[in-house]
Amino acid sequence: MARSEEARAIEAILMVAEEPVEPQLLAQLLELSPGRVEELCAELAADYEMGSRGFALVRVAGGHRFQSHPDLAPYVERFLLDGQAARLSGPALETLAIVAYRQPVSRAQVAAIRGVNADAVMRTLQQRGFVHEVGRDPGPGQALLYGTTQLFLEKLGMDSVADLPPLGDFVPEASVVEALERGLGVGDIGDDIGDDIGDDIGDHIGDDTGE
């Protein structure tokens, strides 16, 4: 079935856009209501899915964009990485996870949670564009507070940080914790949970290097 000119216009705009395009901007460009734009995007997304396309129209970071279909991720990763897996380090992923779940958070708070100085890793995450300054703590010293960026949401394919999986998904049941405490130690358990969360984020941010 032939698509309307408005639907084709959305396709054309998203095809050249480097970042997700907000519905309000699409509505302004097409002289339509934001609600109608959302309807057209939903229709296009359903059409692509029914056609088993290699790409999808998705909503991430507050806007719409084209991206490769999740089912084809192994092929895309192979193309992008070309056998050279360059990833953020474990400490960087753990730090990014802390910022994502505790934001807004200061460097001192991140360091207290991780148990080590986080300045170098935080600088790396800022340079990569995954975290940024979002304000200052109103308390003594007015420490800088950090949060995740739009790029972070884009990499994870999420519309907002509210879409992050609940922390409970990474925490073992009480009986398991007790057994681990007897065999390991509370600090080791915390490290394991941090590793799990970091690995989950790292699965999506696999084409960036770090310290």
C-alpha positions in Angstrom: 0.0 0.0 0.0 1.3 3.4 -1.0 2.4 5.5 2.0 1.2 9.1 2.5 3.5 12.0 1.7 3.8 12.7 5.5 4.9 9.2 6.2 7.5 9.3 3.4 8.7 12.7 4.7 9.2 11.1 8.2 11.3 8.4 6.6 13.4 10.9 4.6 14.1 13.0 7.7 15.0 10.1 9.9 17.2 8.7 7.2 19.5 11.7 7.3 19.2 12.5 11.0 22.3 11.8 13.1 20.3 11.8 16.4 16.8 10.8 17.4 14.3 13.4 16.2 11.7 14.6 18.6 8.0 14.3 17.6 7.6 18.0 18.2 10.2 18.8 15.6 8.7 16.4 13.1 5.3 17.9 13.7 6.7 21.4 13.1 8.4 20.3 9.9 5.4 18.4 8.5 2.8 20.9 9.9 1.0 18.2 11.8 0.1 17.6 15.4 2.6 15.7 17.6 -0.1 13.1 18.1 -0.5 12.5 14.4 3.3 12.2 14.1 3.3 9.6 16.8 0.5 7.7 15.0 2.5 7.8 11.7 5.7 6.6 13.4 3.8 3.7 15.0 2.3 2.7 11.7 5.7 2.8 10.0 7.3 0.8 12.8 4.5 -1.9 12.6 4.9 -2.0 8.8 8.6 -2.6 9.0 8.2 -5.3 11.7 5.5 -7.1 9.6 7.8 -6.9 6.6 10.7 -8.6 8.5 13.0 -5.8 7.7 16.6 -5.6 8.8 16.0 -2.3 10.4 13.4 -0.9 12.8 11.9 2.5 13.7 12.3 3.0 17.4 11.7 5.6 20.0 14.8 6.4 22.1 16.1 9.3 24.1 12.8 11.2 23.6 12.8 10.9 19.8 12.5 8.6 16.8 15.3 7.0 14.8 16.1 4.1 12.5 18.4 1.4 13.9 19.3 -2.1 12.9 16.9 -4.8 14.1 17.9 -6.4 17.5 17.7 -9.9 16.0 20.6 -9.0 13.6 22.9 -7.6 16.3 25.6 -10.3 15.9 26.1 -9.4 12.2 26.2 -5.7 13.0 28.7 -6.1 15.8 30.9 -8.2 13.6 30.8 -5.5 11.0 31.5 -2.6 13.4 34.1 -4.3 15.5 35.8 -6.4 12.8 37.1 -8.8 15.3 38.6 -6.2 17.5 36.4 -5.9 20.6 37.1 -2.5 22.2 35.0 -2.1 25.3 34.8 0.1 28.3 36.7 -1.5 31.2 35.0 -3.2 34.1 35.6 -0.3 36.5 34.2 2.2 33.9 31.1 0.1 33.4 30.6 -0.3 37.2 31.0 3.5 37.6 28.6 4.2 34.7 26.0 1.8 36.3 26.3 3.7 39.6 25.8 7.0 37.9 22.8 5.6 36.0 21.0 4.3 39.0 22.0 6.9 41.6 21.9 10.1 39.6 22.4 12.9 40.4 25.5 11.8 42.2 28.9 13.3 43.0 32.3 11.9 42.4 32.8 11.4 46.2 29.6 9.4 46.4 30.6 7.2 43.5 34.0 6.7 45.1 32.3 5.8 48.4 30.1 3.2 46.7 33.0 1.6 44.7 35.5 1.9 47.5 38.2 3.5 45.3 38.9 6.9 43.8 36.7 7.4 40.7 38.1 10.6 39.3 40.0 9.1 36.4 37.1 6.8 35.4 34.6 9.6 35.6 36.8 11.7 33.3 36.8 8.8 30.8 33.1 8.6 30.9 32.7 12.3 30.4 35.1 12.2 27.4 33.1 9.3 25.9 30.0 11.4 26.3 28.1 9.0 28.7 28.0 11.3 31.8 27.9 15.0 32.2 27.5 17.7 34.9 23.9 18.2 35.9 24.2 20.6 38.8 25.7 21.2 42.3 24.9 19.7 45.6 23.2 22.3 47.8 25.2 21.0 50.8 28.6 22.1 52.1 31.2 22.4 49.4 28.5 22.3 46.6 30.0 19.3 44.9 29.4 18.8 41.2 26.6 16.3 40.5 26.6 14.0 37.5 24.0 12.2 35.5 23.8 10.2 32.3 23.5 11.8 28.8 21.3 11.4 25.8 24.1 9.4 24.2 23.9 6.9 27.1 20.2 6.4 26.3 20.8 6.1 22.6 23.5 3.4 23.2 21.1 1.4 25.4 18.2 2.0 23.1 16.1 3.5 25.9 13.7 6.4 25.9 14.6 7.5 29.5 16.4 6.2 32.6 13.1 5.0 33.9 13.5 2.1 31.4 16.5 0.8 33.2 15.9 -2.7 34.6 15.1 -2.7 38.3 18.1 -3.2 40.6 16.3 -6.2 42.1 17.0 -8.1 38.9 20.7 -8.1 39.9 20.3 -8.9 43.6 20.2 -12.5 44.8 17.6 -13.8 47.2 18.3 -13.5 51.0 19.1 -17.2 51.3 21.7 -16.9 48.5 23.2 -13.9 50.1 23.6 -15.7 53.4 25.3 -18.6 51.7 27.6 -16.3 49.8 28.5 -14.4 53.0 29.6 -17.6 54.7 31.8 -18.5 51.7 33.0 -15.2 50.4 32.4 -11.9 52.3 30.0 -9.1 52.0 32.5 -7.0 49.9 32.8 -9.8 47.3 29.0 -10.0 47.0 28.8 -6.3 46.3 31.5 -6.5 43.7 29.7 -9.4 42.0 26.4 -7.4 41.8 28.3 -4.4 40.5 29.9 -6.6 37.8 26.5 -8.0 36.8 25.0 -4.5 36.3 28.1 -3.3 34.5 28.1 -6.3 32.2 24.5 -5.6 31.3 25.3 -2.1 30.3 28.5 -3.2 28.6 26.6 -5.5 26.4 25.0 -2.4 24.8 28.1 -0.2 24.9 30.6 -2.5 23.3 32.3 -0.3 20.7 33.9 2.2 23.0 37.2 2.0 24.8 38.0 3.1 28.3 40.4 2.9 31.2 
